[in-house]
Amino acid sequence: MRFIESTAAASALLAVAAAAPLDVKRNVNNDFSIKQSAHRQSLKSGPTAYASVYAKYGRQAPPALKAAVANGDGTVTATPTQFDTEYLSPVTVGGQQLILDFDTGSSDLWVFSSRTPSNEVNGHNTYDPSRSNSSNAVPGATWGITYGDRSSSSGIVYTDTVTVGTTTFAGQAVELATEVSGRLQRDVLTDGILGLGFSTINTVRPNQQLTFFDNVKPSLSAPLFTCDLKKGEPGTYGFGSIDDSAHTGEITYVDVDSSRGYWSFPSSGYAVGDDEVNDSGLNGIADTGTTLLLIPEDIVSAYYSEVSGAQKDPQQGGGYTYPCSTTLPDISFQIGSYRATVPGSYVNYGPVDDSGTTCFGGIQSSHGIGSNIFGDIFLKSQFVVFEGVTVRGWDLRLKRCRLTLKQI
């Protein structure tokens, strides 16, 4: 894969620049932005968040990690501004408002529904196709997802009118949950997922469905969406245009490999603290639906060697923990000509229990997952632009990603 530093580059690329404060964006044609509505109010345990990534990417979690998940109740108390483990946005489906998690690491739009058993709804908002005059069942279509904490969701498929911000698409595939298990039921602020990965990994069978982004791209000024997650407060997603007031300086671009259905991009090296960037390159997936930053074990080890009291904790499935009072160093990744820095204060995933003395690290090893994952620990320190070519039927050509990464 090649690096490009030209605003005239075709298709979609990775873009990098310093950021400015983000305010309300101006709509162009059907372009729009949407402010996120809430953060989680409970914190999944570190091992639960870690194990979930293995299943999301089709891998088995290590036995010690599975045991750590099984031994705990999975949550500790947290306030919305303490721990940024999930970012949620309002979406209207068939005239009914739901709060969904926008996930660039998956490609299904699934929701709690009137078909979800009442004992599994647990206070969630639900979508009822009978209350919409634009809903249509897709005969014989089913879907299903299983997560690393043994939670799962599955069900049937309708098409209906979906509105995000000011853009509406009639005939969007909406996956209705007829079964929801485990911790998904207890995550009461989330009514489902809106996947923003590539349509090639949509789980509907027998015929895969297009994502909302792929469906609305022809109506946007440009085939892109932006993601501006923030620390301790709701962020913003924008569709169709880049708000130039949200960044300053030159933009750096890089191609993305979408062959596996993900927004995968290269980094040519990393640095801990103020060190010079080395040449230990890696590829990783930009995944807004994963909280943790999961990178090779040697980089993780190098990072925590600079953290006083850090250890691989057998009580936390072998994940790294450290005293919550410890000051964490920054970590940087070289992306094109830009050094993207994650402040050390962003690396804290959260406490392992309510005592608040030991914290679970937001950086963990990607060993066994099959990919490095640049989740929210990384993304909330950046302003990111995802840009792809227009879908022509089912001919999904190579898509690339343009990321505008903001400096802190």
Beta strands, then each sheet from edge to edge (+ up, - down):
strand 1: 3-4
strand 2: 18-19
strand 3: 32-35
strand 4: 38-39
strand 5: 42-44
strand 6: 75-77
strand 7: 87-93
strand 8: 96-103
strand 9: 109-111
strand 10: 136-146
strand 11: 152-164
strand 12: 167-180
strand 13: 192-195
strand 14: 224-228
strand 15: 236-239
strand 16: 247-248
strand 17: 253-254
strand 18: 264-267
strand 19: 269-272
strand 20: 282-286
strand 21: 293-295
strand 22: 311-313
strand 23: 319-323
strand 24: 331-335
strand 25: 338-342
strand 26: 348-351
strand 27: 358-361
strand 28: 363-365
strand 29: 372-374
strand 30: 384-387
sheet 1: 1+ 17-
sheet 2: 2+ 16-
sheet 3: 3+ 15- 14+ 30-
sheet 4: 4+ 7- 8+ 13+ 9- 12- 11+ 10-
sheet 5: 5+ 6-
sheet 6: 18+ 20- 29- 21+ 28+
sheet 7: 19+ 24- 25+
sheet 8: 22+ 23- 27+ 26-
end
